[in-house]
Amino acid sequence: MAAFAGLTPQERKSGTLVNGKTCLCKIGNRRLRKALYFPALVLLQRCLQAQAFRERLLAVGKCKMKMLGALMRKLIRVIYGVLKSRKPFDPDKLLPAT
């Protein structure tokens, strides 16, 4: 599902040298990626687990947009899991506190 939305990381390399930074693939569905952007921002404001995830990624040295892309990917995985299992959303399962 994340690949369909274009939220998987893509490494830019040529031959044996890595020439660029890792970025989102963006081959997937542009509308789905746009639809996940603002919910991910709201999730950062409202969810304590998402805030902890943000702090963990920023502490490792990721930039803010990479962190937001990772959160969008987690969000689409949660959406897929809720639809597939047909169980209500549990915020504690969104981002385990590890």
N, CA, C and O atoms as a GROMACS GRO file, in nm:
protein
  392
    1MET      N    1   0.082  -0.119   0.000
    1MET     CA    2   0.000   0.000   0.000
    1MET      C    3   0.087   0.125   0.000
    1MET      O    4   0.053   0.224  -0.065
    2ALA      N    5   0.197   0.121   0.073
    2ALA     CA    6   0.286   0.237   0.076
    2ALA      C    7   0.351   0.260  -0.060
    2ALA      O    8   0.373   0.374  -0.099
    3ALA      N    9   0.381   0.154  -0.131
    3ALA     CA   10   0.438   0.168  -0.265
    3ALA      C   11   0.335   0.223  -0.361
    3ALA      O   12   0.370   0.301  -0.450
    4PHE      N   13   0.209   0.184  -0.347
    4PHE     CA   14   0.104   0.236  -0.432
    4PHE      C   15   0.088   0.386  -0.413
    4PHE      O   16   0.061   0.459  -0.508
    5ALA      N   17   0.106   0.433  -0.290
    5ALA     CA   18   0.095   0.576  -0.260
    5ALA      C   19   0.222   0.652  -0.293
    5ALA      O   20   0.222   0.775  -0.292
    6GLY      N   21   0.331   0.582  -0.322
    6GLY     CA   22   0.457   0.650  -0.350
    6GLY      C   23   0.527   0.698  -0.225
    6GLY      O   24   0.594   0.801  -0.227
    7LEU      N   25   0.512   0.625  -0.116
    7LEU     CA   26   0.571   0.665   0.011
    7LEU      C   27   0.689   0.579   0.052
    7LEU      O   28   0.731   0.582   0.167
    8THR      N   29   0.742   0.503  -0.040
    8THR     CA   30   0.859   0.420  -0.008
    8THR      C   31   0.987   0.499  -0.039
    8THR      O   32   0.988   0.579  -0.132
    9PRO      N   33   1.093   0.477   0.038
    9PRO     CA   34   1.216   0.550   0.012
    9PRO      C   35   1.286   0.502  -0.115
    9PRO      O   36   1.280   0.384  -0.150
   10GLN      N   37   1.349   0.594  -0.184
   10GLN     CA   38   1.422   0.562  -0.306
   10GLN      C   39   1.564   0.616  -0.292
   10GLN      O   40   1.585   0.734  -0.264
   11GLU      N   41   1.659   0.528  -0.311
   11GLU     CA   42   1.799   0.567  -0.300
   11GLU      C   43   1.849   0.607  -0.438
   11GLU      O   44   1.827   0.536  -0.536
   12ARG      N   45   1.914   0.719  -0.446
   12ARG     CA   46   1.968   0.766  -0.573
   12ARG      C   47   2.114   0.726  -0.582
   12ARG      O   48   2.197   0.777  -0.507
   13LYS      N   49   2.146   0.636  -0.674
   13LYS     CA   50   2.284   0.595  -0.690
   13LYS      C   51   2.312   0.566  -0.837
   13LYS      O   52   2.222   0.532  -0.914
   14SER      N   53   2.435   0.581  -0.871
   14SER     CA   54   2.478   0.556  -1.007
   14SER      C   55   2.604   0.470  -1.001
   14SER      O   56   2.708   0.515  -0.953
   15GLY      N   57   2.593   0.348  -1.048
   15GLY     CA   58   2.708   0.259  -1.042
   15GLY      C   59   2.741   0.220  -0.901
   15GLY      O   60   2.655   0.167  -0.830
   16THR      N   61   2.862   0.246  -0.858
   16THR     CA   62   2.903   0.210  -0.722
   16THR      C   63   2.900   0.329  -0.628
   16THR      O   64   2.920   0.312  -0.508
   17LEU      N   65   2.876   0.448  -0.679
   17LEU     CA   66   2.875   0.568  -0.595
   17LEU      C   67   2.733   0.612  -0.565
   17LEU      O   68   2.645   0.603  -0.651
   18VAL      N   69   2.710   0.658  -0.445
   18VAL     CA   70   2.581   0.716  -0.408
   18VAL      C   71   2.591   0.865  -0.438
   18VAL      O   72   2.672   0.936  -0.378
   19ASN      N   73   2.508   0.912  -0.531
   19ASN     CA   74   2.518   1.050  -0.574
   19ASN      C   75   2.420   1.144  -0.506
   19ASN      O   76   2.443   1.265  -0.506
   20GLY      N   77   2.313   1.094  -0.449
   20GLY     CA   78   2.214   1.183  -0.392
   20GLY      C   79   2.158   1.131  -0.261
   20GLY      O   80   2.192   1.022  -0.215
   21LYS      N   81   2.072   1.212  -0.204
   21LYS     CA   82   2.007   1.175  -0.080
   21LYS      C   83   1.889   1.084  -0.108
   21LYS      O   84   1.838   1.080  -0.220
   22THR      N   85   1.847   1.013  -0.008
   22THR     CA   86   1.729   0.929  -0.020
   22THR      C   87   1.606   1.019  -0.017
   22THR      O   88   1.600   1.114   0.061
   23CYS      N   89   1.507   0.988  -0.101
   23CYS     CA   90   1.385   1.067  -0.105
   23CYS      C   91   1.266   0.974  -0.126
   23CYS      O   92   1.284   0.853  -0.142
   24LEU      N   93   1.146   1.029  -0.125
   24LEU     CA   94   1.028   0.949  -0.152
   24LEU      C   95   1.025   0.909  -0.298
   24LEU      O   96   1.072   0.983  -0.384
   25CYS      N   97   0.970   0.794  -0.324
   25CYS     CA   98   0.970   0.738  -0.458
   25CYS      C   99   0.888   0.823  -0.555
   25CYS      O  100   0.934   0.850  -0.665
   26LYS      N  101   0.769   0.866  -0.517
   26LYS     CA  102   0.679   0.951  -0.594
   26LYS      C  103   0.635   0.889  -0.726
   26LYS      O  104   0.589   0.961  -0.815
   27ILE      N  105   0.650   0.757  -0.741
   27ILE     CA  106   0.598   0.692  -0.860
   27ILE      C  107   0.451   0.659  -0.841
   27ILE      O  108   0.379   0.640  -0.938
   28GLY      N  109   0.407   0.652  -0.718
   28GLY     CA  110   0.272   0.609  -0.686
   28GLY      C  111   0.167   0.716  -0.708
   28GLY      O  112   0.189   0.813  -0.780
   29ASN      N  113   0.054   0.696  -0.647
   29ASN     CA  114  -0.064   0.781  -0.663
   29ASN      C  115  -0.043   0.916  -0.594
   29ASN      O  116  -0.029   0.924  -0.472
   30ARG      N  117  -0.042   1.021  -0.674
   30ARG     CA  118  -0.017   1.156  -0.624
   30ARG      C  119  -0.132   1.204  -0.536
   30ARG      O  120  -0.109   1.271  -0.435
   31ARG      N  121  -0.254   1.171  -0.571
   31ARG     CA  122  -0.371   1.215  -0.493
   31ARG      C  123  -0.372   1.152  -0.354
   31ARG      O  124  -0.407   1.217  -0.256
   32LEU      N  125  -0.334   1.026  -0.347
   32LEU     CA  126  -0.329   0.959  -0.218
   32LEU      C  127  -0.220   1.019  -0.129
   32LEU      O  128  -0.240   1.036  -0.009
   33ARG      N  129  -0.107   1.053  -0.188
   33ARG     CA  130   0.001   1.117  -0.113
   33ARG      C  131  -0.043   1.253  -0.063
   33ARG      O  132  -0.015   1.290   0.052
   34LYS      N  133  -0.113   1.329  -0.146
   34LYS     CA  134  -0.164   1.460  -0.104
   34LYS      C  135  -0.269   1.446   0.005
   34LYS      O  136  -0.276   1.529   0.096
   35ALA      N  137  -0.351   1.342  -0.005
   35ALA     CA  138  -0.456   1.322   0.094
   35ALA      C  139  -0.400   1.282   0.231
   35ALA      O  140  -0.468   1.301   0.332
   36LEU      N  141  -0.279   1.229   0.236
   36LEU     CA  142  -0.219   1.188   0.363
   36LEU      C  143  -0.135   1.298   0.428
   36LEU      O  144  -0.099   1.286   0.544
   37TYR      N  145  -0.105   1.404   0.354
   37TYR     CA  146  -0.014   1.507   0.405
   37TYR      C  147  -0.072   1.579   0.527
   37TYR      O  148  -0.009   1.583   0.632
   38PHE      N  149  -0.192   1.637   0.514
   38PHE     CA  150  -0.249   1.713   0.624
   38PHE      C  151  -0.292   1.624   0.742
   38PHE      O  152  -0.275   1.666   0.856
   39PRO      N  153  -0.346   1.504   0.718
   39PRO     CA  154  -0.371   1.417   0.834
   39PRO      C  155  -0.244   1.383   0.912
   39PRO      O  156  -0.248   1.367   1.034
   40ALA      N  157  -0.131   1.372   0.843
   40ALA     CA  158  -0.005   1.346   0.913
   40ALA      C  159   0.036   1.467   0.998
   40ALA      O  160   0.088   1.451   1.108
   41LEU      N  161   0.012   1.587   0.947
   41LEU     CA  162   0.042   1.707   1.026
   41LEU      C  163  -0.045   1.716   1.150
   41LEU      O  164   0.003   1.751   1.258
   42VAL      N  165  -0.174   1.685   1.135
   42VAL     CA  166  -0.265   1.686   1.250
   42VAL      C  167  -0.225   1.578   1.350
   42VAL      O  168  -0.233   1.599   1.471
   43LEU      N  169  -0.184   1.464   1.299
   43LEU     CA  170  -0.139   1.355   1.385
   43LEU      C  171  -0.020   1.398   1.470
   43LEU      O  172  -0.009   1.362   1.587
   44LEU      N  173   0.070   1.476   1.411
   44LEU     CA  174   0.184   1.527   1.487
   44LEU      C  175   0.142   1.620   1.599
   44LEU      O  176   0.206   1.625   1.705
   45GLN      N  177   0.035   1.695   1.578
   45GLN     CA  178  -0.011   1.789   1.680
   45GLN      C  179  -0.089   1.720   1.792
   45GLN      O  180  -0.080   1.761   1.908
   46ARG      N  181  -0.164   1.616   1.758
   46ARG     CA  182  -0.260   1.559   1.852
   46ARG      C  183  -0.217   1.429   1.919
   46ARG      O  184  -0.266   1.398   2.028
   47CYS      N  185  -0.128   1.352   1.858
   47CYS     CA  186  -0.096   1.218   1.908
   47CYS      C  187   0.040   1.217   1.976
   47CYS      O  188   0.141   1.257   1.918
   48LEU      N  189   0.043   1.170   2.099
   48LEU     CA  190   0.168   1.167   2.175
   48LEU      C  191   0.267   1.067   2.116
   48LEU      O  192   0.388   1.091   2.118
   49GLN      N  193   0.217   0.955   2.062
   49GLN     CA  194   0.306   0.857   2.002
   49GLN      C  195   0.372   0.913   1.876
   49GLN      O  196   0.489   0.886   1.850
   50ALA      N  197   0.298   0.991   1.799
   50ALA     CA  198   0.354   1.053   1.678
   50ALA      C  199   0.458   1.157   1.716
   50ALA      O  200   0.558   1.172   1.646
   51GLN      N  201   0.436   1.229   1.824
   51GLN     CA  202   0.534   1.328   1.868
   51GLN      C  203   0.662   1.260   1.915
   51GLN      O  204   0.772   1.311   1.890
   52ALA      N  205   0.649   1.148   1.981
   52ALA     CA  206   0.768   1.072   2.022
   52ALA      C  207   0.842   1.018   1.901
   52ALA      O  208   0.965   1.017   1.899
   53PHE      N  209   0.768   0.973   1.801
   53PHE     CA  210   0.828   0.924   1.676
   53PHE      C  211   0.904   1.037   1.607
   53PHE      O  212   1.015   1.016   1.557
   54ARG      N  213   0.845   1.158   1.605
   54ARG     CA  214   0.911   1.274   1.544
   54ARG      C  215   1.041   1.306   1.617
   54ARG      O  216   1.144   1.327   1.552
   55GLU      N  217   1.038   1.309   1.748
   55GLU     CA  218   1.158   1.341   1.825
   55GLU      C  219   1.267   1.236   1.804
   55GLU      O  220   1.385   1.270   1.797
   56ARG      N  221   1.227   1.109   1.795
   56ARG     CA  222   1.324   1.002   1.773
   56ARG      C  223   1.393   1.016   1.637
   56ARG      O  224   1.514   1.000   1.627
   57LEU      N  225   1.315   1.047   1.533
   57LEU     CA  226   1.375   1.061   1.400
   57LEU      C  227   1.460   1.187   1.389
   57LEU      O  228   1.566   1.185   1.327
   58LEU      N  229   1.415   1.296   1.448
   58LEU     CA  230   1.494   1.420   1.444
   58LEU      C  231   1.623   1.406   1.524
   58LEU      O  232   1.725   1.465   1.489
   59ALA      N  233   1.620   1.327   1.632
   59ALA     CA  234   1.741   1.305   1.710
   59ALA      C  235   1.844   1.224   1.633
   59ALA      O  236   1.964   1.240   1.652
   60VAL      N  237   1.796   1.136   1.544
   60VAL     CA  238   1.887   1.055   1.462
   60VAL      C  239   1.950   1.140   1.352
   60VAL      O  240   2.055   1.105   1.299
   61GLY      N  241   1.886   1.253   1.317
   61GLY     CA  242   1.942   1.341   1.216
   61GLY      C  243   1.860   1.351   1.089
   61GLY      O  244   1.907   1.407   0.990
   62LYS      N  245   1.739   1.298   1.090
   62LYS     CA  246   1.653   1.308   0.972
   62LYS      C  247   1.596   1.450   0.963
   62LYS      O  248   1.572   1.514   1.065
   63CYS      N  249   1.576   1.497   0.842
   63CYS     CA  250   1.516   1.629   0.824
   63CYS      C  251   1.364   1.619   0.845
   63CYS      O  252   1.310   1.509   0.851
   64LYS      N  253   1.298   1.732   0.856
   64LYS     CA  254   1.156   1.734   0.890
   64LYS      C  255   1.070   1.670   0.782
   64LYS      O  256   0.972   1.603   0.814
   65MET      N  257   1.105   1.689   0.656
   65MET     CA  258   1.024   1.632   0.549
   65MET      C  259   1.039   1.480   0.542
   65MET      O  260   0.942   1.410   0.512
   66LYS      N  261   1.157   1.428   0.570
   66LYS     CA  262   1.175   1.282   0.574
   66LYS      C  263   1.096   1.223   0.690
   66LYS      O  264   1.039   1.115   0.678
   67MET      N  265   1.093   1.294   0.802
   67MET     CA  266   1.017   1.249   0.917
   67MET      C  267   0.868   1.248   0.883
   67MET      O  268   0.797   1.156   0.920
   68LEU      N  269   0.822   1.350   0.812
   68LEU     CA  270   0.682   1.356   0.775
   68LEU      C  271   0.646   1.247   0.675
   68LEU      O  272   0.537   1.190   0.682
   69GLY      N  273   0.735   1.217   0.583
   69GLY     CA  274   0.713   1.107   0.489
   69GLY      C  275   0.705   0.973   0.560
   69GLY      O  276   0.623   0.888   0.524
   70ALA      N  277   0.790   0.953   0.661
   70ALA     CA  278   0.786   0.829   0.738
   70ALA      C  279   0.656   0.819   0.817
   70ALA      O  280   0.600   0.710   0.831
   71LEU      N  281   0.607   0.930   0.867
   71LEU     CA  282   0.482   0.930   0.941
   71LEU      C  283   0.364   0.904   0.847
   71LEU      O  284   0.270   0.834   0.884
   72MET      N  285   0.368   0.958   0.727
   72MET     CA  286   0.264   0.930   0.628
   72MET      C  287   0.262   0.781   0.593
   72MET      O  288   0.155   0.722   0.576
   73ARG      N  289   0.380   0.722   0.583
   73ARG     CA  290   0.388   0.579   0.553
   73ARG      C  291   0.330   0.496   0.667
   73ARG      O  292   0.258   0.400   0.642
   74LYS      N  293   0.360   0.533   0.791
   74LYS     CA  294   0.302   0.464   0.906
   74LYS      C  295   0.150   0.480   0.908
   74LYS      O  296   0.077   0.386   0.940
   75LEU      N  297   0.103   0.600   0.873
   75LEU     CA  298  -0.040   0.627   0.874
   75LEU      C  299  -0.113   0.541   0.771
   75LEU      O  300  -0.220   0.488   0.800
   76ILE      N  301  -0.056   0.527   0.652
   76ILE     CA  302  -0.123   0.445   0.551
   76ILE      C  303  -0.121   0.298   0.590
   76ILE      O  304  -0.213   0.224   0.555
   77ARG      N  305  -0.018   0.254   0.660
   77ARG     CA  306  -0.014   0.116   0.708
   77ARG      C  307  -0.122   0.093   0.813
   77ARG      O  308  -0.184  -0.014   0.816
   78VAL      N  309  -0.147   0.191   0.899
   78VAL     CA  310  -0.251   0.180   1.000
   78VAL      C  311  -0.388   0.178   0.934
   78VAL      O  312  -0.474   0.098   0.971
   79ILE      N  313  -0.409   0.264   0.835
   79ILE     CA  314  -0.536   0.267   0.763
   79ILE      C  315  -0.563   0.133   0.697
   79ILE      O  316  -0.674   0.080   0.704
   80TYR      N  317  -0.462   0.078   0.633
   80TYR     CA  318  -0.476  -0.052   0.568
   80TYR      C  319  -0.508  -0.161   0.670
   80TYR      O  320  -0.593  -0.247   0.645
   81GLY      N  321  -0.441  -0.157   0.784
   81GLY     CA  322  -0.465  -0.257   0.887
   81GLY      C  323  -0.606  -0.250   0.944
   81GLY      O  324  -0.667  -0.353   0.971
   82VAL      N  325  -0.658  -0.129   0.963
   82VAL     CA  326  -0.794  -0.113   1.015
   82VAL      C  327  -0.895  -0.164   0.912
   82VAL      O  328  -0.992  -0.231   0.948
   83LEU      N  329  -0.873  -0.131   0.786
   83LEU     CA  330  -0.966  -0.178   0.683
   83LEU      C  331  -0.961  -0.329   0.666
   83LEU      O  332  -1.064  -0.393   0.646
   84LYS      N  333  -0.842  -0.386   0.673
   84LYS     CA  334  -0.828  -0.530   0.652
   84LYS      C  335  -0.882  -0.611   0.771
   84LYS      O  336  -0.949  -0.712   0.752
   85SER      N  337  -0.853  -0.566   0.893
   85SER     CA  338  -0.896  -0.642   1.011
   85SER      C  339  -1.039  -0.613   1.052
   85SER      O  340  -1.100  -0.691   1.125
   86ARG      N  341  -1.094  -0.501   1.005
   86ARG     CA  342  -1.230  -0.458   1.039
   86ARG      C  343  -1.248  -0.441   1.189
   86ARG      O  344  -1.356  -0.467   1.243
   87LYS      N  345  -1.143  -0.398   1.255
   87LYS     CA  346  -1.149  -0.368   1.398
   87LYS      C  347  -1.132  -0.218   1.417
   87LYS      O  348  -1.070  -0.152   1.333
   88PRO      N  349  -1.186  -0.162   1.525
   88PRO     CA  350  -1.172  -0.018   1.547
   88PRO      C  351  -1.026   0.022   1.569
   88PRO      O  352  -0.943  -0.060   1.609
   89PHE      N  353  -0.997   0.146   1.543
   89PHE     CA  354  -0.862   0.200   1.557
   89PHE      C  355  -0.822   0.204   1.703
   89PHE      O  356  -0.900   0.248   1.788
   90ASP      N  357  -0.701   0.160   1.733
   90ASP     CA  358  -0.644   0.166   1.867
   90ASP      C  359  -0.521   0.255   1.861
   90ASP      O  360  -0.421   0.215   1.802
   91PRO      N  361  -0.525   0.375   1.921
   91PRO     CA  362  -0.411   0.467   1.910
   91PRO      C  363  -0.283   0.413   1.972
   91PRO      O  364  -0.175   0.456   1.934
   92ASP      N  365  -0.293   0.319   2.066
   92ASP     CA  366  -0.172   0.263   2.126
   92ASP      C  367  -0.097   0.176   2.029
   92ASP      O  368   0.023   0.155   2.045
   93LYS      N  369  -0.164   0.124   1.928
   93LYS     CA  370  -0.099   0.040   1.828
   93LYS      C  371  -0.044   0.121   1.711
   93LYS      O  372   0.021   0.065   1.623
   94LEU      N  373  -0.071   0.252   1.709
   94LEU     CA  374  -0.024   0.336   1.599
   94LEU      C  375   0.127   0.337   1.592
   94LEU      O  376   0.185   0.300   1.490
   95LEU      N  377   0.190   0.377   1.698
   95LEU     CA  378   0.335   0.383   1.704
   95LEU      C  379   0.378   0.327   1.838
   95LEU      O  380   0.368   0.397   1.939
   96PRO      N  381   0.426   0.205   1.842
   96PRO     CA  382   0.468   0.149   1.970
   96PRO      C  383   0.579   0.232   2.033
   96PRO      O  384   0.667   0.282   1.963
   97ALA      N  385   0.575   0.247   2.160
   97ALA     CA  386   0.672   0.329   2.233
   97ALA      C  387   0.802   0.249   2.252
   97ALA      O  388   0.828   0.197   2.360
   98THR      N  389   0.882   0.240   2.147
   98THR     CA  390   1.012   0.171   2.157
   98THR      C  391   1.122   0.263   2.114
   98THR      O  392   1.238   0.224   2.115
   0.00000   0.00000   0.00000
